[in-house]
Amino acid sequence: MRTSLVGGLLAMALMSVGCGGPVEQEEAPDLRSQKAPLPDCSVSPDDLRNYYSDAAKTELVGQWGCYCGGLYNWGNKSGPHVEYIFSC
């Protein structure tokens, strides 16, 4: 009897915990509050920055800028190893 009582209490405790409770919806970021607007690459000159993790520039870790009319903005853009490309 004691085993079934402990088992019942354990089952009740697990059922009350559930999956962690309700999840709150995050608000979408306000893009108007950005410090610098994204460039219009349809009229901007080509200026692409490739960011590498090493001085030999073998591992590309991020890009930023306009290149051939497209905007590239991804990855890590804080490394010291940068390559600038000015023509399409």
PDB file as gemmi writes it, atoms N, CA and C in Angstrom:
CRYST1    1.000    1.000    1.000  90.00  90.00  90.00 P 1                      
ATOM      1  N   MET A   1       0.819  -1.182   0.000  1.00  0.00           N  
ATOM      2  CA  MET A   1       0.000   0.000   0.000  1.00  0.00           C  
ATOM      3  C   MET A   1       0.870   1.255   0.000  1.00  0.00           C  
ATOM      4  N   ARG A   2       1.934   1.206   0.769  1.00  0.00           N  
ATOM      5  CA  ARG A   2       2.815   2.362   0.831  1.00  0.00           C  
ATOM      6  C   ARG A   2       3.452   2.626  -0.523  1.00  0.00           C  
ATOM      7  N   THR A   3       3.803   1.586  -1.253  1.00  0.00           N  
ATOM      8  CA  THR A   3       4.412   1.739  -2.572  1.00  0.00           C  
ATOM      9  C   THR A   3       3.447   2.410  -3.540  1.00  0.00           C  
ATOM     10  N   SER A   4       2.196   2.015  -3.519  1.00  0.00           N  
ATOM     11  CA  SER A   4       1.229   2.619  -4.438  1.00  0.00           C  
ATOM     12  C   SER A   4       0.946   4.073  -4.050  1.00  0.00           C  
ATOM     13  N   LEU A   5       0.993   4.386  -2.757  1.00  0.00           N  
ATOM     14  CA  LEU A   5       0.792   5.765  -2.314  1.00  0.00           C  
ATOM     15  C   LEU A   5       1.933   6.665  -2.793  1.00  0.00           C  
ATOM     16  N   VAL A   6       3.177   6.200  -2.639  1.00  0.00           N  
ATOM     17  CA  VAL A   6       4.350   6.962  -3.086  1.00  0.00           C  
ATOM     18  C   VAL A   6       4.318   7.099  -4.609  1.00  0.00           C  
ATOM     19  N   GLY A   7       3.959   6.016  -5.302  1.00  0.00           N  
ATOM     20  CA  GLY A   7       3.872   6.058  -6.762  1.00  0.00           C  
ATOM     21  C   GLY A   7       2.806   7.038  -7.227  1.00  0.00           C  
ATOM     22  N   GLY A   8       1.677   7.088  -6.551  1.00  0.00           N  
ATOM     23  CA  GLY A   8       0.609   8.021  -6.899  1.00  0.00           C  
ATOM     24  C   GLY A   8       1.024   9.463  -6.672  1.00  0.00           C  
ATOM     25  N   LEU A   9       1.704   9.724  -5.557  1.00  0.00           N  
ATOM     26  CA  LEU A   9       2.187  11.083  -5.289  1.00  0.00           C  
ATOM     27  C   LEU A   9       3.226  11.521  -6.316  1.00  0.00           C  
ATOM     28  N   LEU A  10       4.100  10.609  -6.702  1.00  0.00           N  
ATOM     29  CA  LEU A  10       5.107  10.910  -7.703  1.00  0.00           C  
ATOM     30  C   LEU A  10       4.450  11.220  -9.052  1.00  0.00           C  
ATOM     31  N   ALA A  11       3.449  10.444  -9.415  1.00  0.00           N  
ATOM     32  CA  ALA A  11       2.739  10.684 -10.678  1.00  0.00           C  
ATOM     33  C   ALA A  11       2.040  12.037 -10.650  1.00  0.00           C  
ATOM     34  N   MET A  12       1.432  12.400  -9.539  1.00  0.00           N  
ATOM     35  CA  MET A  12       0.755  13.698  -9.429  1.00  0.00           C  
ATOM     36  C   MET A  12       1.764  14.847  -9.540  1.00  0.00           C  
ATOM     37  N   ALA A  13       2.921  14.686  -8.931  1.00  0.00           N  
ATOM     38  CA  ALA A  13       3.946  15.728  -8.974  1.00  0.00           C  
ATOM     39  C   ALA A  13       4.446  15.924 -10.403  1.00  0.00           C  
ATOM     40  N   LEU A  14       4.655  14.840 -11.116  1.00  0.00           N  
ATOM     41  CA  LEU A  14       5.132  14.941 -12.494  1.00  0.00           C  
ATOM     42  C   LEU A  14       4.078  15.560 -13.401  1.00  0.00           C  
ATOM     43  N   MET A  15       2.809  15.258 -13.187  1.00  0.00           N  
ATOM     44  CA  MET A  15       1.742  15.813 -14.011  1.00  0.00           C  
ATOM     45  C   MET A  15       1.592  17.317 -13.763  1.00  0.00           C  
ATOM     46  N   SER A  16       1.832  17.785 -12.551  1.00  0.00           N  
ATOM     47  CA  SER A  16       1.659  19.206 -12.259  1.00  0.00           C  
ATOM     48  C   SER A  16       2.806  20.048 -12.816  1.00  0.00           C  
ATOM     49  N   VAL A  17       3.977  19.436 -13.023  1.00  0.00           N  
ATOM     50  CA  VAL A  17       5.121  20.170 -13.558  1.00  0.00           C  
ATOM     51  C   VAL A  17       4.914  20.449 -15.038  1.00  0.00           C  
ATOM     52  N   GLY A  18       4.465  19.493 -15.786  1.00  0.00           N  
ATOM     53  CA  GLY A  18       4.200  19.675 -17.209  1.00  0.00           C  
ATOM     54  C   GLY A  18       5.460  19.968 -17.983  1.00  0.00           C  
ATOM     55  N   CYS A  19       5.343  20.824 -18.976  1.00  0.00           N  
ATOM     56  CA  CYS A  19       6.473  21.144 -19.855  1.00  0.00           C  
ATOM     57  C   CYS A  19       7.068  22.504 -19.550  1.00  0.00           C  
ATOM     58  N   GLY A  20       6.867  23.029 -18.385  1.00  0.00           N  
ATOM     59  CA  GLY A  20       7.501  24.283 -18.018  1.00  0.00           C  
ATOM     60  C   GLY A  20       6.587  25.490 -18.029  1.00  0.00           C  
ATOM     61  N   GLY A  21       5.328  25.325 -18.270  1.00  0.00           N  
ATOM     62  CA  GLY A  21       4.398  26.447 -18.211  1.00  0.00           C  
ATOM     63  C   GLY A  21       4.218  27.135 -19.538  1.00  0.00           C  
ATOM     64  N   PRO A  22       3.425  28.184 -19.551  1.00  0.00           N  
ATOM     65  CA  PRO A  22       3.131  28.878 -20.803  1.00  0.00           C  
ATOM     66  C   PRO A  22       4.355  29.633 -21.321  1.00  0.00           C  
ATOM     67  N   VAL A  23       4.442  29.734 -22.644  1.00  0.00           N  
ATOM     68  CA  VAL A  23       5.537  30.439 -23.293  1.00  0.00           C  
ATOM     69  C   VAL A  23       5.026  31.798 -23.740  1.00  0.00           C  
ATOM     70  N   GLU A  24       5.761  32.842 -23.397  1.00  0.00           N  
ATOM     71  CA  GLU A  24       5.364  34.189 -23.782  1.00  0.00           C  
ATOM     72  C   GLU A  24       5.843  34.486 -25.200  1.00  0.00           C  
ATOM     73  N   GLN A  25       5.015  35.179 -25.961  1.00  0.00           N  
ATOM     74  CA  GLN A  25       5.350  35.563 -27.330  1.00  0.00           C  
ATOM     75  C   GLN A  25       6.314  36.746 -27.300  1.00  0.00           C  
ATOM     76  N   GLU A  26       7.427  36.616 -28.028  1.00  0.00           N  
ATOM     77  CA  GLU A  26       8.375  37.728 -28.103  1.00  0.00           C  
ATOM     78  C   GLU A  26       7.891  38.747 -29.120  1.00  0.00           C  
ATOM     79  N   GLU A  27       8.151  40.011 -28.834  1.00  0.00           N  
ATOM     80  CA  GLU A  27       7.769  41.062 -29.764  1.00  0.00           C  
ATOM     81  C   GLU A  27       8.787  41.141 -30.901  1.00  0.00           C  
ATOM     82  N   ALA A  28       8.314  41.493 -32.079  1.00  0.00           N  
ATOM     83  CA  ALA A  28       9.214  41.683 -33.215  1.00  0.00           C  
ATOM     84  C   ALA A  28      10.071  42.927 -32.960  1.00  0.00           C  
ATOM     85  N   PRO A  29      11.338  42.893 -33.387  1.00  0.00           N  
ATOM     86  CA  PRO A  29      12.190  44.065 -33.173  1.00  0.00           C  
ATOM     87  C   PRO A  29      11.689  45.251 -33.977  1.00  0.00           C  
ATOM     88  N   ASP A  30      11.863  46.440 -33.428  1.00  0.00           N  
ATOM     89  CA  ASP A  30      11.473  47.664 -34.113  1.00  0.00           C  
ATOM     90  C   ASP A  30      12.630  48.088 -35.014  1.00  0.00           C  
ATOM     91  N   LEU A  31      12.493  47.815 -36.315  1.00  0.00           N  
ATOM     92  CA  LEU A  31      13.583  48.095 -37.241  1.00  0.00           C  
ATOM     93  C   LEU A  31      13.813  49.585 -37.448  1.00  0.00           C  
ATOM     94  N   ARG A  32      12.847  50.411 -37.087  1.00  0.00           N  
ATOM     95  CA  ARG A  32      13.032  51.856 -37.222  1.00  0.00           C  
ATOM     96  C   ARG A  32      14.038  52.395 -36.225  1.00  0.00           C  
ATOM     97  N   SER A  33      14.347  51.636 -35.174  1.00  0.00           N  
ATOM     98  CA  SER A  33      15.269  52.115 -34.146  1.00  0.00           C  
ATOM     99  C   SER A  33      16.715  51.714 -34.425  1.00  0.00           C  
ATOM    100  N   GLN A  34      16.995  51.157 -35.597  1.00  0.00           N  
ATOM    101  CA  GLN A  34      18.370  50.790 -35.920  1.00  0.00           C  
ATOM    102  C   GLN A  34      19.236  52.042 -36.002  1.00  0.00           C  
ATOM    103  N   LYS A  35      20.476  51.902 -35.600  1.00  0.00           N  
ATOM    104  CA  LYS A  35      21.391  53.041 -35.627  1.00  0.00           C  
ATOM    105  C   LYS A  35      21.762  53.424 -37.054  1.00  0.00           C  
ATOM    106  N   ALA A  36      21.930  52.430 -37.920  1.00  0.00           N  
ATOM    107  CA  ALA A  36      22.299  52.704 -39.302  1.00  0.00           C  
ATOM    108  C   ALA A  36      21.348  51.944 -40.218  1.00  0.00           C  
ATOM    109  N   PRO A  37      20.708  52.630 -41.149  1.00  0.00           N  
ATOM    110  CA  PRO A  37      19.811  51.930 -42.066  1.00  0.00           C  
ATOM    111  C   PRO A  37      20.602  51.040 -43.020  1.00  0.00           C  
ATOM    112  N   LEU A  38      19.954  50.016 -43.532  1.00  0.00           N  
ATOM    113  CA  LEU A  38      20.601  49.134 -44.494  1.00  0.00           C  
ATOM    114  C   LEU A  38      20.811  49.890 -45.800  1.00  0.00           C  
ATOM    115  N   PRO A  39      21.935  49.665 -46.461  1.00  0.00           N  
ATOM    116  CA  PRO A  39      22.200  50.392 -47.703  1.00  0.00           C  
ATOM    117  C   PRO A  39      21.281  49.913 -48.830  1.00  0.00           C  
ATOM    118  N   ASP A  40      20.979  50.811 -49.757  1.00  0.00           N  
ATOM    119  CA  ASP A  40      20.215  50.475 -50.949  1.00  0.00           C  
ATOM    120  C   ASP A  40      21.221  50.016 -51.998  1.00  0.00           C  
ATOM    121  N   CYS A  41      21.349  48.719 -52.174  1.00  0.00           N  
ATOM    122  CA  CYS A  41      22.388  48.175 -53.052  1.00  0.00           C  
ATOM    123  C   CYS A  41      22.078  48.348 -54.525  1.00  0.00           C  
ATOM    124  N   SER A  42      20.857  48.761 -54.859  1.00  0.00           N  
ATOM    125  CA  SER A  42      20.542  48.968 -56.269  1.00  0.00           C  
ATOM    126  C   SER A  42      21.231  50.212 -56.816  1.00  0.00           C  
ATOM    127  N   VAL A  43      21.596  51.147 -55.949  1.00  0.00           N  
ATOM    128  CA  VAL A  43      22.266  52.373 -56.393  1.00  0.00           C  
ATOM    129  C   VAL A  43      23.630  52.561 -55.726  1.00  0.00           C  
ATOM    130  N   SER A  44      23.999  51.691 -54.808  1.00  0.00           N  
ATOM    131  CA  SER A  44      25.271  51.830 -54.093  1.00  0.00           C  
ATOM    132  C   SER A  44      26.416  51.244 -54.909  1.00  0.00           C  
ATOM    133  N   PRO A  45      27.595  51.831 -54.769  1.00  0.00           N  
ATOM    134  CA  PRO A  45      28.760  51.214 -55.414  1.00  0.00           C  
ATOM    135  C   PRO A  45      29.104  49.909 -54.702  1.00  0.00           C  
ATOM    136  N   ASP A  46      29.776  49.025 -55.428  1.00  0.00           N  
ATOM    137  CA  ASP A  46      30.151  47.743 -54.823  1.00  0.00           C  
ATOM    138  C   ASP A  46      31.190  47.962 -53.737  1.00  0.00           C  
ATOM    139  N   ASP A  47      30.908  47.469 -52.559  1.00  0.00           N  
ATOM    140  CA  ASP A  47      31.797  47.570 -51.407  1.00  0.00           C  
ATOM    141  C   ASP A  47      31.474  46.394 -50.502  1.00  0.00           C  
ATOM    142  N   LEU A  48      32.147  45.280 -50.694  1.00  0.00           N  
ATOM    143  CA  LEU A  48      31.902  44.068 -49.917  1.00  0.00           C  
ATOM    144  C   LEU A  48      33.078  43.823 -48.991  1.00  0.00           C  
ATOM    145  N   ARG A  49      32.763  43.476 -47.756  1.00  0.00           N  
ATOM    146  CA  ARG A  49      33.799  43.152 -46.768  1.00  0.00           C  
ATOM    147  C   ARG A  49      33.648  41.699 -46.378  1.00  0.00           C  
ATOM    148  N   ASN A  50      34.688  40.914 -46.600  1.00  0.00           N  
ATOM    149  CA  ASN A  50      34.730  39.517 -46.174  1.00  0.00           C  
ATOM    150  C   ASN A  50      35.522  39.443 -44.874  1.00  0.00           C  
ATOM    151  N   TYR A  51      34.968  38.783 -43.882  1.00  0.00           N  
ATOM    152  CA  TYR A  51      35.622  38.639 -42.579  1.00  0.00           C  
ATOM    153  C   TYR A  51      36.086  37.198 -42.408  1.00  0.00           C  
ATOM    154  N   TYR A  52      37.356  37.037 -42.041  1.00  0.00           N  
ATOM    155  CA  TYR A  52      37.965  35.719 -41.895  1.00  0.00           C  
ATOM    156  C   TYR A  52      38.407  35.489 -40.460  1.00  0.00           C  
ATOM    157  N   SER A  53      38.481  34.232 -40.072  1.00  0.00           N  
ATOM    158  CA  SER A  53      38.901  33.889 -38.710  1.00  0.00           C  
ATOM    159  C   SER A  53      40.418  33.827 -38.568  1.00  0.00           C  
ATOM    160  N   ASP A  54      41.139  33.797 -39.687  1.00  0.00           N  
ATOM    161  CA  ASP A  54      42.593  33.657 -39.623  1.00  0.00           C  
ATOM    162  C   ASP A  54      43.265  34.592 -40.628  1.00  0.00           C  
ATOM    163  N   ALA A  55      44.525  34.864 -40.398  1.00  0.00           N  
ATOM    164  CA  ALA A  55      45.275  35.788 -41.250  1.00  0.00           C  
ATOM    165  C   ALA A  55      45.477  35.242 -42.659  1.00  0.00           C  
ATOM    166  N   ALA A  56      45.488  33.927 -42.836  1.00  0.00           N  
ATOM    167  CA  ALA A  56      45.654  33.328 -44.155  1.00  0.00           C  
ATOM    168  C   ALA A  56      44.377  33.431 -44.989  1.00  0.00           C  
ATOM    169  N   LYS A  57      43.295  33.891 -44.369  1.00  0.00           N  
ATOM    170  CA  LYS A  57      41.994  34.067 -45.025  1.00  0.00           C  
ATOM    171  C   LYS A  57      41.497  32.779 -45.671  1.00  0.00           C  
ATOM    172  N   THR A  58      41.507  31.714 -44.863  1.00  0.00           N  
ATOM    173  CA  THR A  58      41.037  30.422 -45.360  1.00  0.00           C  
ATOM    174  C   THR A  58      39.628  30.080 -44.886  1.00  0.00           C  
ATOM    175  N   GLU A  59      39.167  30.702 -43.784  1.00  0.00           N  
ATOM    176  CA  GLU A  59      37.834  30.399 -43.257  1.00  0.00           C  
ATOM    177  C   GLU A  59      36.991  31.670 -43.176  1.00  0.00           C  
ATOM    178  N   LEU A  60      36.044  31.799 -44.103  1.00  0.00           N  
ATOM    179  CA  LEU A  60      35.147  32.947 -44.152  1.00  0.00           C  
ATOM    180  C   LEU A  60      34.120  32.810 -43.025  1.00  0.00           C  
ATOM    181  N   VAL A  61      34.027  33.838 -42.153  1.00  0.00           N  
ATOM    182  CA  VAL A  61      33.105  33.767 -41.015  1.00  0.00           C  
ATOM    183  C   VAL A  61      32.003  34.821 -41.078  1.00  0.00           C  
ATOM    184  N   GLY A  62      32.061  35.760 -42.040  1.00  0.00           N  
ATOM    185  CA  GLY A  62      31.015  36.767 -42.150  1.00  0.00           C  
ATOM    186  C   GLY A  62      31.239  37.667 -43.350  1.00  0.00           C  
ATOM    187  N   GLN A  63      30.152  38.348 -43.765  1.00  0.00           N  
ATOM    188  CA  GLN A  63      30.222  39.299 -44.870  1.00  0.00           C  
ATOM    189  C   GLN A  63      29.313  40.479 -44.582  1.00  0.00           C  
ATOM    190  N   TRP A  64      29.684  41.642 -45.125  1.00  0.00           N  
ATOM    191  CA  TRP A  64      28.824  42.816 -45.038  1.00  0.00           C  
ATOM    192  C   TRP A  64      29.094  43.705 -46.229  1.00  0.00           C  
ATOM    193  N   GLY A  65      28.034  44.192 -46.857  1.00  0.00           N  
ATOM    194  CA  GLY A  65      28.159  45.175 -47.916  1.00  0.00           C  
ATOM    195  C   GLY A  65      27.330  44.838 -49.134  1.00  0.00           C  
ATOM    196  N   CYS A  66      27.470  45.690 -50.148  1.00  0.00           N  
ATOM    197  CA  CYS A  66      26.771  45.537 -51.421  1.00  0.00           C  
ATOM    198  C   CYS A  66      27.724  44.908 -52.426  1.00  0.00           C  
ATOM    199  N   TYR A  67      27.211  43.947 -53.172  1.00  0.00           N  
ATOM    200  CA  TYR A  67      28.036  43.289 -54.169  1.00  0.00           C  
ATOM    201  C   TYR A  67      27.150  42.873 -55.331  1.00  0.00           C  
ATOM    202  N   CYS A  68      27.389  43.425 -56.475  1.00  0.00           N  
ATOM    203  CA  CYS A  68      26.627  43.115 -57.699  1.00  0.00           C  
ATOM    204  C   CYS A  68      25.130  43.333 -57.493  1.00  0.00           C  
ATOM    205  N   GLY A  69      24.743  44.380 -56.757  1.00  0.00           N  
ATOM    206  CA  GLY A  69      23.339  44.709 -56.542  1.00  0.00           C  
ATOM    207  C   GLY A  69      22.680  44.005 -55.376  1.00  0.00           C  
ATOM    208  N   GLY A  70      23.380  43.108 -54.700  1.00  0.00           N  
ATOM    209  CA  GLY A  70      22.809  42.370 -53.568  1.00  0.00           C  
ATOM    210  C   GLY A  70      23.435  42.792 -52.249  1.00  0.00           C  
ATOM    211  N   LEU A  71      22.665  42.697 -51.184  1.00  0.00           N  
ATOM    212  CA  LEU A  71      23.156  43.020 -49.845  1.00  0.00           C  
ATOM    213  C   LEU A  71      23.600  41.745 -49.144  1.00  0.00           C  
ATOM    214  N   TYR A  72      24.798  41.753 -48.612  1.00  0.00           N  
ATOM    215  CA  TYR A  72      25.334  40.625 -47.858  1.00  0.00           C  
ATOM    216  C   TYR A  72      25.539  41.093 -46.425  1.00  0.00           C  
ATOM    217  N   ASN A  73      24.902  40.441 -45.493  1.00  0.00           N  
ATOM    218  CA  ASN A  73      24.996  40.824 -44.082  1.00  0.00           C  
ATOM    219  C   ASN A  73      24.759  39.582 -43.233  1.00  0.00           C  
ATOM    220  N   TRP A  74      25.819  38.859 -42.912  1.00  0.00           N  
ATOM    221  CA  TRP A  74      25.680  37.638 -42.129  1.00  0.00           C  
ATOM    222  C   TRP A  74      26.983  37.356 -41.378  1.00  0.00           C  
ATOM    223  N   GLY A  75      26.870  36.556 -40.347  1.00  0.00           N  
ATOM    224  CA  GLY A  75      28.021  36.028 -39.619  1.00  0.00           C  
ATOM    225  C   GLY A  75      28.718  37.012 -38.703  1.00  0.00           C  
ATOM    226  N   ASN A  76      29.941  36.660 -38.347  1.00  0.00           N  
ATOM    227  CA  ASN A  76      30.776  37.417 -37.417  1.00  0.00           C  
ATOM    228  C   ASN A  76      31.479  38.536 -38.186  1.00  0.00           C  
ATOM    229  N   LYS A  77      31.234  39.773 -37.774  1.00  0.00           N  
ATOM    230  CA  LYS A  77      31.837  40.905 -38.465  1.00  0.00           C  
ATOM    231  C   LYS A  77      32.715  41.728 -37.525  1.00  0.00           C  
ATOM    232  N   SER A  78      33.372  41.066 -36.590  1.00  0.00           N  
ATOM    233  CA  SER A  78      34.200  41.792 -35.638  1.00  0.00           C  
ATOM    234  C   SER A  78      35.660  41.357 -35.668  1.00  0.00           C  
ATOM    235  N   GLY A  79      35.997  40.457 -36.564  1.00  0.00           N  
ATOM    236  CA  GLY A  79      37.372  39.962 -36.605  1.00  0.00           C  
ATOM    237  C   GLY A  79      38.335  40.941 -37.257  1.00  0.00           C  
ATOM    238  N   PRO A  80      39.617  40.801 -36.961  1.00  0.00           N  
ATOM    239  CA  PRO A  80      40.617  41.723 -37.503  1.00  0.00           C  
ATOM    240  C   PRO A  80      41.036  41.390 -38.941  1.00  0.00           C  
ATOM    241  N   HIS A  81      40.657  40.236 -39.449  1.00  0.00           N  
ATOM    242  CA  HIS A  81      41.105  39.812 -40.778  1.00  0.00           C  
ATOM    243  C   HIS A  81      40.006  40.096 -41.794  1.00  0.00           C  
ATOM    244  N   VAL A  82      40.147  41.229 -42.486  1.00  0.00           N  
ATOM    245  CA  VAL A  82      39.108  41.713 -43.399  1.00  0.00           C  
ATOM    246  C   VAL A  82      39.682  41.845 -44.796  1.00  0.00           C  
ATOM    247  N   GLU A  83      38.871  41.468 -45.782  1.00  0.00           N  
ATOM    248  CA  GLU A  83      39.219  41.656 -47.186  1.00  0.00           C  
ATOM    249  C   GLU A  83      38.143  42.551 -47.804  1.00  0.00           C  
ATOM    250  N   TYR A  84      38.567  43.610 -48.482  1.00  0.00           N  
ATOM    251  CA  TYR A  84      37.638  44.547 -49.110  1.00  0.00           C  
ATOM    252  C   TYR A  84      37.581  44.267 -50.613  1.00  0.00           C  
ATOM    253  N   ILE A  85      36.365  44.213 -51.151  1.00  0.00           N  
ATOM    254  CA  ILE A  85      36.174  43.993 -52.584  1.00  0.00           C  
ATOM    255  C   ILE A  85      35.368  45.177 -53.117  1.00  0.00           C  
ATOM    256  N   PHE A  86      35.908  45.872 -54.113  1.00  0.00           N  
ATOM    257  CA  PHE A  86      35.295  47.096 -54.608  1.00  0.00           C  
ATOM    258  C   PHE A  86      34.716  46.976 -56.011  1.00  0.00           C  
ATOM    259  N   SER A  87      34.786  45.813 -56.642  1.00  0.00           N  
ATOM    260  CA  SER A  87      34.245  45.686 -58.005  1.00  0.00           C  
ATOM    261  C   SER A  87      33.457  44.399 -58.122  1.00  0.00           C  
ATOM    262  N   CYS A  88      32.463  44.438 -59.002  1.00  0.00           N  
ATOM    263  CA  CYS A  88      31.582  43.300 -59.190  1.00  0.00           C  
ATOM    264  C   CYS A  88      32.229  42.297 -60.128  1.00  0.00           C  
TER     265      CYS A  88                                                      
END                                                                             
